[in-house]
Amino acid sequence: MGLSNTAGTVARIIGVYVSGLILQATNSWVLVFQTAATDYLFGLVFYLVFGSTEKEFD
């Protein structure tokens, strides 16, 4: 549980930092939201390709 929380926290820290860099460079939120949307779409496609409804445990 601690490792997954650490990974999630590190991702949030990096995300806030990158968002700040994008805002400084462009002075607009558009690219920040486009980056987030692209990330969500990648996650959706990954789930659709590799996800299954197979039962793993009895």
C-alpha angles and dihedrals in degrees: 000000000000093000093052091048090050092050091049092048093049090050090052092049092050091045093054091047093049091046089054091050091050092048092050092049099044104020087218137098094218097090091044091057092042089054091050092048091050090051091051092048091050090051091049094051091046091052093047092050100043104024121100140180093225115133109244101186134030 
